[in-house]
Amino acid sequence: MKIATAMEALDSEMYEMPISFLKLMFGSTICKSSCCFFKDDAVTLEEAAIAMMDLYCERSQIKDGHRVLDLGCGQGALTMHIARKYKNCHVTWINQLVARKS
């Protein structure tokens, strides 16, 4: 089996999981399952996920009032983080899979 095919199957399965299960697994940072930034040993997984998203925003130089486009946003954890943190940003997020409601 090709790696790309296996990854497509994994992505598909992840998107089919109920939001209630994902909240139990990831906390409020639903599906921020990639990189985290642990500042020290006392940091929880959720705090590390938020710290990583803050670092993305800092390095991207996002400011309140900017227009942000996220292509291939996955479950949208980072884009939701940006929308909550920067109240005056216009955030557009696009993904190839069907949007989820919860």
C-alpha positions as a Markdown table, in Angstrom:
| # | Residue | x | y | z |
|---|---|---|---|---|
| 1 | Met | 0.0 | 0.0 | 0.0 |
| 2 | Lys | 1.3 | 3.5 | -0.9 |
| 3 | Ile | 1.9 | 5.8 | 2.0 |
| 4 | Ala | -0.4 | 8.5 | 0.5 |
| 5 | Thr | -3.2 | 6.0 | 0.3 |
| 6 | Ala | -2.8 | 5.0 | 3.9 |
| 7 | Met | -2.8 | 8.7 | 5.0 |
| 8 | Glu | -5.9 | 9.4 | 3.0 |
| 9 | Ala | -7.7 | 6.6 | 4.8 |
| 10 | Leu | -6.5 | 7.8 | 8.1 |
| 11 | Asp | -7.7 | 11.4 | 7.3 |
| 12 | Ser | -11.0 | 10.0 | 6.3 |
| 13 | Glu | -11.4 | 8.1 | 9.5 |
| 14 | Met | -10.5 | 11.1 | 11.6 |
| 15 | Tyr | -13.2 | 13.2 | 10.0 |
| 16 | Glu | -15.8 | 10.6 | 10.6 |
| 17 | Met | -15.3 | 10.5 | 14.4 |
| 18 | Pro | -18.0 | 12.2 | 16.5 |
| 19 | Ile | -17.1 | 15.6 | 17.8 |
| 20 | Ser | -18.0 | 14.4 | 21.4 |
| 21 | Phe | -15.2 | 11.8 | 21.1 |
| 22 | Leu | -12.7 | 14.3 | 19.7 |
| 23 | Lys | -13.4 | 16.7 | 22.6 |
| 24 | Leu | -12.6 | 14.0 | 25.1 |
| 25 | Met | -9.4 | 13.1 | 23.2 |
| 26 | Phe | -8.1 | 16.7 | 22.5 |
| 27 | Gly | -10.0 | 19.0 | 24.9 |
| 28 | Ser | -11.0 | 22.4 | 23.7 |
| 29 | Thr | -8.4 | 22.4 | 21.0 |
| 30 | Ile | -10.3 | 19.9 | 18.9 |
| 31 | Cys | -8.1 | 18.1 | 16.5 |
| 32 | Lys | -5.0 | 20.1 | 17.1 |
| 33 | Ser | -3.2 | 16.8 | 16.9 |
| 34 | Ser | -0.1 | 17.8 | 15.2 |
| 35 | Cys | 2.7 | 19.9 | 16.8 |
| 36 | Cys | 2.7 | 21.2 | 20.3 |
| 37 | Phe | 5.0 | 23.6 | 22.1 |
| 38 | Phe | 6.0 | 22.5 | 25.7 |
| 39 | Lys | 7.6 | 25.4 | 27.4 |
| 40 | Asp | 8.4 | 23.2 | 30.4 |
| 41 | Asp | 7.5 | 19.9 | 32.0 |
| 42 | Ala | 4.5 | 21.3 | 33.9 |
| 43 | Val | 2.6 | 22.2 | 30.7 |
| 44 | Thr | -0.5 | 20.1 | 29.9 |
| 45 | Leu | -1.2 | 18.8 | 26.3 |
| 46 | Glu | -3.9 | 21.4 | 25.8 |
| 47 | Glu | -1.7 | 24.3 | 27.0 |
| 48 | Ala | 1.1 | 23.1 | 24.7 |
| 49 | Ala | -1.3 | 23.0 | 21.8 |
| 50 | Ile | -2.5 | 26.5 | 22.5 |
| 51 | Ala | 1.1 | 27.7 | 22.9 |
| 52 | Met | 1.9 | 26.2 | 19.5 |
| 53 | Met | -1.0 | 28.0 | 17.9 |
| 54 | Asp | 0.1 | 31.3 | 19.5 |
| 55 | Leu | 3.6 | 30.7 | 18.1 |
| 56 | Tyr | 2.1 | 30.2 | 14.6 |
| 57 | Cys | 0.3 | 33.5 | 15.0 |
| 58 | Glu | 3.4 | 35.3 | 16.3 |
| 59 | Arg | 5.6 | 34.0 | 13.5 |
| 60 | Ser | 3.0 | 34.7 | 10.9 |
| 61 | Gln | 2.8 | 38.3 | 12.3 |
| 62 | Ile | -1.0 | 38.1 | 12.5 |
| 63 | Lys | -2.5 | 41.3 | 13.9 |
| 64 | Asp | -6.0 | 42.2 | 14.9 |
| 65 | Gly | -7.9 | 43.4 | 11.8 |
| 66 | His | -6.0 | 41.3 | 9.3 |
| 67 | Arg | -7.7 | 39.1 | 6.7 |
| 68 | Val | -6.5 | 35.5 | 7.2 |
| 69 | Leu | -7.0 | 32.6 | 4.6 |
| 70 | Asp | -6.3 | 29.1 | 5.8 |
| 71 | Leu | -6.2 | 26.5 | 2.9 |
| 72 | Gly | -6.4 | 22.9 | 4.0 |
| 73 | Cys | -7.3 | 23.8 | 7.6 |
| 74 | Gly | -8.2 | 20.2 | 8.7 |
| 75 | Gln | -10.6 | 20.4 | 11.6 |
| 76 | Gly | -10.0 | 24.1 | 11.9 |
| 77 | Ala | -8.3 | 24.3 | 15.3 |
| 78 | Leu | -5.8 | 27.0 | 14.3 |
| 79 | Thr | -8.4 | 29.0 | 12.4 |
| 80 | Met | -10.8 | 28.9 | 15.3 |
| 81 | His | -7.9 | 30.0 | 17.6 |
| 82 | Ile | -7.1 | 32.9 | 15.4 |
| 83 | Ala | -10.8 | 34.0 | 15.2 |
| 84 | Arg | -11.1 | 33.8 | 19.0 |
| 85 | Lys | -7.8 | 35.6 | 19.7 |
| 86 | Tyr | -8.1 | 38.3 | 17.1 |
| 87 | Lys | -11.7 | 39.5 | 17.3 |
| 88 | Asn | -11.4 | 41.9 | 14.4 |
| 89 | Cys | -9.7 | 39.5 | 12.0 |
| 90 | His | -11.7 | 38.2 | 9.0 |
| 91 | Val | -10.8 | 34.5 | 8.9 |
| 92 | Thr | -11.7 | 32.3 | 5.9 |
| 93 | Trp | -10.9 | 28.6 | 6.1 |
| 94 | Ile | -11.2 | 26.1 | 3.3 |
| 95 | Asn | -10.7 | 22.3 | 3.4 |
| 96 | Gln | -11.3 | 19.6 | 0.9 |
| 97 | Leu | -13.6 | 17.7 | 3.2 |
| 98 | Val | -17.2 | 18.5 | 4.1 |
| 99 | Ala | -17.5 | 21.1 | 6.9 |
| 100 | Arg | -18.6 | 19.8 | 10.3 |
| 101 | Lys | -21.2 | 21.3 | 12.6 |
| 102 | Ser | -21.1 | 21.0 | 16.3 |
